[in-house]
């Protein structure tokens, strides 16, 4: 199915709405299904939606605003990662009983949604630093969905909780990597603009 060609503003509104919707699903099913991986991705998608909102605010503004949005995005990813690691540790200590089938169903649907978001963002011409950060978020989400699907199969097959915890932890590591990449991109953009005399 061919995706429509949208403006930057339209693209950000679409991915914002999709991420808000999918984060609600992740949270609800994650809590009911006792899944660290689903809750982790719910937090991730909610932070994505916030970043898309910041990116919308930054549209049409100067380079400083866009760098600040990208920096805020990177910091949010790092904070999100810390929260997930803490949650995984709690579930490891006190135990959990994730529902493998629920993990598989939700992750499959979420993968489709995140793929659409990723493709829409990749179609933008000459994305600025804030939009590149948004693309990193969607790429991380798409990878995480695959991990949840595999973990769901293993939980259902083996009847244990550790695959769910492993994916929750790996989701945090992917987010840490993405956060540092976004911060590095923002710093590089700042250096280039200083050399070019731009603000």
VOKOL-784868 format. One line per field, with one value per residue: x, y, z of N, C-alpha, C in turn; residue number from 1. Coordinates in pm, whole numbers, plus 50000, padded with zeros to 5 digits. Layout:
VOKOL-784868
n_xx: c(X_...)
n_yy: c(Y_...)
n_zz: c(Z_...)
ca_xx: c(X_...)
ca_yy: c(Y_...)
ca_zz: c(Z_...)
c_xx: c(X_...)
c_yy: c(Y_...)
c_zz: c(Z_...)
seq: c(NUM_...)
END
This chain:
VOKOL-784868
n_xx: c(50084_50065_50194_50058_50190_50299_50312_50571_50451_50198_50285_50406_50182_50033_50205_50227_49960_49929_50128_50040_49799_49892_50052_49869_49741_49959_50015_49771_49735_49983_49981_49758_49847_50078_50335_50663_50799_50595_50495_50727_50755_50522_50578_50789_50665_50493_50674_50781_50561_50549_50789_50736_50540_50691_50856_50670_50612_50857_50875_50927_51062_51379_51720_51827_51606_51534_51756_51737_51501_51584_51786_51635_51486_51683_51767_51526_51497_51711_51635_51396_51503_51637_51417_51293_51487_51489_51226_51242_51427_51275_51067_51216_51308_51073_50912_50699_50422_50399_50180_50209_50068_49921_50131_50238_50027_49982_50236_50265_50064_50154_50401_50327_50208_50426_50596_50463_50484_50763_50816_50673_50818_51069_51022_51032_51187_51519_51539_51546_51749_51576_51372_51521_51580_51323_51284_51475_51357_51125_51243_51376_51150_51032_51222_51210_50949_50972_51135_50962_50770_50916_50985_50729_50652_50838_50773_50515_50569_50768_50675_50786_50916_51145_51215_51053_51154_51415_51375_51257_51477_51664_51528_51560_51840_51863_51729_51902_52128_52012_51947_52200_52298_52123_52182_52449_52419_52285_52482_52677_52540_52522_52791_52845_52676_52781_53026_52934_52824_52558_52254)
n_yy: c(49881_50213_50497_50817_51136_51359_51680_51817_51902_51773_51507_51484_51526_51297_51081_51148_51111_50835_50723_50802_50659_50391_50374_50381_50135_49960_50016_49941_49664_49573_49613_49453_49212_49171_49238_49336_49410_49508_49726_49878_49948_50093_50320_50411_50473_50673_50870_50916_51036_51273_51389_51423_51615_51828_51862_51952_52201_52318_52349_52573_52746_52877_52745_52703_52641_52396_52240_52231_52086_51839_51777_51760_51537_51336_51331_51255_50995_50869_50895_50750_50500_50442_50422_50193_49995_49993_49898_49643_49527_49527_49349_49121_49072_49045_48885_48788_48727_48716_48739_48549_48522_48760_48942_48873_48934_49213_49318_49255_49409_49662_49675_49705_49960_50119_50079_50215_50477_50508_50490_50713_50923_50884_50964_51234_51525_51637_51634_51809_51837_51780_51630_51415_51300_51217_51018_50832_50750_50612_50405_50265_50179_50002_49795_49708_49604_49368_49224_49191_49024_48785_48731_48690_48453_48276_48297_48191_47936_47826_47891_48072_48376_48515_48576_48800_48987_49010_49126_49367_49481_49490_49665_49898_49929_49970_50212_50372_50376_50506_50750_50864_50885_51077_51301_51335_51397_51642_51799_51797_51929_52180_52257_52270_52477_52689_52714_52793_53031_53043_53065)
n_zz: c(50000_49900_50062_50144_50028_50258_50425_50643_50883_50874_50870_51124_51291_51229_51309_51575_51671_51617_51783_52038_52053_52035_52260_52469_52430_52473_52746_52877_52805_52886_53166_53240_53135_53276_53178_53138_52908_52736_52885_52894_52625_52601_52758_52605_52356_52443_52523_52274_52145_52286_52204_51931_51952_52055_51834_51648_51759_51722_51447_51182_51340_51466_51432_51685_51849_51732_51786_52061_52095_51988_52173_52410_52337_52328_52597_52720_52620_52751_53020_53015_52963_53202_53377_53276_53321_53599_53643_53528_53703_53937_53870_53827_54083_54242_54091_53809_53586_53282_52994_52724_52475_52456_52440_52190_52011_52051_51995_51724_51599_51678_51552_51286_51296_51380_51167_50964_51068_51061_50785_50690_50811_50696_50439_50434_50306_50338_50636_50949_51252_51464_51343_51254_51496_51568_51374_51458_51697_51603_51458_51662_51804_51621_51607_51873_51884_51736_51910_52129_52016_51972_52238_52344_52217_52332_52606_52602_52512_52686_52940_53124_53278_53208_52931_52875_53055_52962_52708_52786_52915_52703_52535_52680_52654_52377_52361_52511_52343_52120_52240_52302_52041_51931_52094_52023_51751_51774_51898_51697_51495_51611_51619_51342_51264_51407_51281_51036_51098_51168_51359)
ca_xx: c(50000_50143_50161_50042_50296_50250_50406_50634_50353_50100_50353_50423_50051_49993_50285_50190_49834_49953_50205_49954_49707_49958_50103_49756_49724_50071_49997_49657_49764_50102_49941_49671_49924_50196_50450_50759_50832_50486_50493_50845_50726_50420_50650_50868_50578_50443_50782_50787_50453_50589_50893_50672_50474_50797_50900_50568_50632_50983_50863_50920_51145_51520_51802_51845_51486_51538_51861_51685_51406_51662_51853_51530_51451_51788_51760_51406_51526_51799_51554_51306_51583_51661_51291_51269_51582_51437_51108_51289_51486_51165_50998_51309_51316_50945_50844_50592_50363_50354_50093_50279_49981_49892_50254_50251_49923_50005_50361_50244_49991_50240_50505_50266_50190_50557_50650_50401_50547_50901_50813_50630_50928_51178_50985_51054_51309_51610_51490_51637_51797_51462_51303_51608_51557_51194_51304_51546_51257_51040_51326_51392_51022_51012_51309_51157_50830_51020_51182_50846_50708_51000_50970_50595_50657_50914_50695_50405_50623_50843_50605_50874_50905_51271_51223_50989_51248_51529_51334_51244_51614_51723_51460_51628_51972_51841_51694_52025_52206_51944_51958_52334_52310_52051_52259_52567_52374_52255_52610_52741_52464_52559_52926_52838_52610_52875_53125_52868_52774_52413_52194)
ca_yy: c(50000_50335_50596_50951_51231_51457_51783_51788_51922_51664_51383_51484_51507_51157_50993_51181_51042_50689_50686_50815_50545_50263_50374_50344_49990_49897_50029_49861_49520_49545_49600_49335_49093_49163_49232_49445_49452_49589_49853_49951_50007_50195_50439_50455_50539_50796_50969_50950_51130_51402_51444_51470_51741_51929_51885_52036_52336_52370_52375_52715_52825_52878_52627_52683_52570_52257_52169_52208_51975_51716_51751_51712_51402_51246_51320_51177_50855_50818_50883_50638_50377_50418_50376_50054_49908_49981_49811_49506_49480_49501_49226_49010_49047_49005_48790_48834_48621_48777_48661_48541_48545_48904_49007_48847_49006_49357_49354_49246_49529_49780_49675_49764_50104_50183_50075_50328_50599_50514_50519_50853_51010_50868_51028_51378_51570_51718_51650_51877_51754_51734_51524_51296_51238_51148_50896_50738_50695_50514_50289_50190_50114_49891_49686_49657_49523_49234_49158_49151_48909_48667_48703_48634_48311_48200_48293_48098_47802_47777_47918_48145_48521_48582_48641_48931_49075_49034_49222_49496_49531_49523_49787_50008_49945_50031_50351_50440_50398_50609_50877_50919_50922_51202_51407_51355_51466_51780_51867_51814_52033_52306_52292_52309_52607_52788_52737_52865_53160_53041_53042)
ca_zz: c(50000_49889_50162_50085_50051_50354_50466_50772_50990_50865_50911_51269_51353_51210_51395_51713_51702_51617_51902_52155_52053_52062_52397_52555_52416_52542_52891_52923_52792_52967_53307_53253_53101_53363_53088_53145_52771_52684_52957_52848_52495_52622_52802_52490_52258_52503_52512_52131_52116_52343_52118_51808_51987_52061_51697_51587_51811_51668_51304_51147_51431_51433_51455_51830_51895_51684_51863_52196_52084_51972_52301_52501_52293_52372_52744_52753_52593_52855_53141_52991_52975_53344_53435_53233_53391_53736_53639_53504_53829_54032_53829_53848_54228_54300_54004_53721_53505_53156_52905_52597_52361_52452_52392_52047_51937_52060_51926_51580_51559_51700_51448_51167_51319_51383_51031_50893_51119_51011_50641_50672_50850_50600_50313_50444_50238_50418_50774_51041_51362_51545_51269_51255_51628_51560_51295_51545_51789_51534_51424_51788_51835_51528_51653_52001_51858_51698_52031_52209_51950_52003_52382_52364_52174_52432_52730_52580_52490_52801_53065_53215_53259_53176_52799_52885_53125_52872_52605_52853_52938_52572_52490_52749_52593_52244_52385_52554_52221_52042_52311_52281_51899_51913_52157_51940_51630_51811_51919_51567_51426_51673_51573_51202_51254_51457_51177_50927_51148_51181_51491)
c_xx: c(50088_50097_50150_50163_50241_50356_50468_50532_50249_50160_50365_50290_50007_50071_50259_50064_49853_50028_50126_49860_49774_50015_49993_49734_49834_50052_49887_49687_49885_50069_49856_49749_50052_50326_50538_50790_50723_50479_50610_50818_50613_50482_50727_50780_50518_50548_50801_50684_50487_50695_50834_50599_50575_50846_50800_50584_50754_50975_50849_51002_51292_51592_51821_51728_51495_51645_51811_51584_51480_51731_51753_51490_51554_51786_51640_51429_51613_51723_51457_51380_51607_51535_51263_51361_51538_51318_51146_51347_51379_51095_51087_51312_51186_50865_50735_50542_50309_50271_50153_50192_49948_50012_50267_50152_49951_50130_50346_50170_50076_50349_50451_50251_50325_50624_50593_50464_50687_50903_50770_50744_51043_51149_51007_51187_51389_51558_51593_51671_51682_51388_51389_51595_51427_51206_51377_51449_51175_51117_51347_51265_51001_51097_51254_51034_50867_51067_51068_50779_50784_50983_50834_50588_50726_50840_50583_50454_50687_50772_50690_50865_51032_51279_51161_51084_51368_51494_51314_51380_51679_51658_51526_51766_51962_51811_51815_52111_52145_51956_52093_52356_52241_52128_52384_52532_52347_52383_52680_52673_52503_52696_52924_52777_52700_52979_53064_52812_52624_52372_52082)
c_yy: c(50124_50435_50734_51039_51344_51564_51743_51797_51809_51533_51375_51466_51361_51066_51022_51106_50891_50645_50701_50695_50416_50258_50335_50193_49915_49900_49937_49711_49482_49526_49475_49206_49078_49155_49356_49499_49542_49725_49940_50020_50110_50327_50499_50531_50668_50907_51011_51056_51269_51470_51495_51602_51854_51964_51972_52182_52401_52404_52525_52803_52810_52750_52598_52604_52423_52176_52138_52093_51842_51679_51698_51569_51301_51223_51236_51028_50794_50801_50766_50506_50341_50365_50231_49958_49887_49886_49666_49447_49446_49370_49103_48970_48988_48908_48854_48715_48681_48682_48663_48573_48694_48981_48992_48930_49156_49398_49349_49370_49654_49789_49737_49914_50176_50181_50191_50460_50616_50552_50664_50950_51003_50937_51180_51416_51662_51742_51722_51785_51701_51620_51399_51224_51160_51017_50790_50672_50585_50389_50202_50114_49990_49770_49623_49569_49381_49156_49110_49028_48780_48629_48641_48488_48227_48188_48191_47955_47744_47798_47987_48295_48587_48638_48782_49031_49110_49138_49361_49561_49573_49648_49910_50034_50011_50180_50432_50473_50511_50746_50942_50960_51056_51319_51439_51432_51613_51860_51894_51925_52171_52351_52339_52447_52719_52821_52817_53000_53164_53021_52943)
c_zz: c(50000_49994_50097_50115_50138_50380_50600_50885_50991_50912_51062_51342_51344_51305_51543_51754_51711_51743_52030_52167_52092_52204_52495_52551_52490_52693_52942_52919_52875_53113_53326_53228_53179_53282_53097_53007_52714_52753_52914_52715_52503_52665_52684_52390_52313_52496_52367_52097_52169_52255_51987_51833_51993_51920_51622_51631_51748_51519_51278_51239_51392_51471_51604_51887_51857_51756_52003_52197_52073_52103_52404_52467_52344_52522_52787_52729_52703_52987_53132_53011_53121_53412_53399_53305_53535_53740_53617_53631_53931_53999_53846_53996_54283_54213_53919_53640_53374_53071_52764_52476_52345_52398_52241_51965_51934_51982_51775_51528_51571_51594_51320_51179_51314_51246_50949_50937_51061_50864_50613_50703_50750_50468_50315_50379_50331_50560_50861_51158_51448_51476_51258_51388_51628_51483_51377_51643_51722_51497_51548_51823_51749_51569_51781_51981_51817_51818_52119_52149_51981_52150_52411_52327_52281_52564_52718_52574_52617_52935_53169_53185_53207_53034_52798_52951_53037_52767_52666_52874_52807_52512_52553_52687_52456_52260_52430_52432_52138_52107_52291_52135_51872_51973_52077_51813_51659_51833_51787_51487_51481_51626_51428_51186_51307_51351_51061_50968_51163_51325_51479)
seq: c(1_2_3_4_5_6_7_8_9_10_11_12_13_14_15_16_17_18_19_20_21_22_23_24_25_26_27_28_29_30_31_32_33_34_35_36_37_38_39_40_41_42_43_44_45_46_47_48_49_50_51_52_53_54_55_56_57_58_59_60_61_62_63_64_65_66_67_68_69_70_71_72_73_74_75_76_77_78_79_80_81_82_83_84_85_86_87_88_89_90_91_92_93_94_95_96_97_98_99_100_101_102_103_104_105_106_107_108_109_110_111_112_113_114_115_116_117_118_119_120_121_122_123_124_125_126_127_128_129_130_131_132_133_134_135_136_137_138_139_140_141_142_143_144_145_146_147_148_149_150_151_152_153_154_155_156_157_158_159_160_161_162_163_164_165_166_167_168_169_170_171_172_173_174_175_176_177_178_179_180_181_182_183_184_185_186_187_188_189_190_191_192_193_194_195_196_197_198_199)
END
